[in-house]
């Protein structure tokens, strides 16, 4: 996925983003996963 100017509908984003924030809608996501992340969360970094 190569980012381009038309990748995000910026016109809609500019119009709707404030409303989404006001309504506490989900607007961001961060992925943090993998063997080490899952298992250190369960048993701690030193034990893993």
C-alpha positions in Angstrom: 0.0 0.0 0.0 1.7 3.1 -1.2 0.3 6.3 0.2 -1.0 8.7 -2.4 -3.0 12.0 -2.2 -6.3 10.2 -3.0 -5.7 7.4 -0.4 -7.8 9.2 2.2 -10.9 11.2 1.4 -9.6 14.4 3.0 -12.7 16.4 2.2 -14.9 14.0 4.2 -12.3 13.8 7.0 -12.2 17.6 7.3 -16.0 17.7 7.5 -16.6 14.7 9.8 -13.6 14.5 12.1 -14.7 17.0 14.7 -18.1 15.3 15.0 -16.4 11.9 15.4 -14.3 13.2 18.3 -17.3 14.9 19.9 -19.2 11.6 19.7 -16.2 9.7 21.1 -16.0 7.6 18.0 -13.0 5.3 17.3 -10.5 7.2 15.1 -7.1 5.7 15.8 -5.6 2.2 16.0 -2.2 0.9 17.0 -1.2 -2.7 16.6 1.2 -4.2 19.0 1.4 -8.0 18.8 3.7 -10.9 18.3 5.1 -13.8 20.4 7.2 -11.6 22.7 4.6 -9.0 23.3 1.8 -11.5 24.1 4.0 -13.6 26.4 5.8 -10.8 28.2 2.3 -9.4 29.0 1.4 -12.7 30.7 4.6 -13.6 32.5 6.8 -10.5 32.4 9.9 -9.6 30.4 12.5 -11.2 32.5 10.8 -14.5 32.8 10.0 -14.7 29.1 
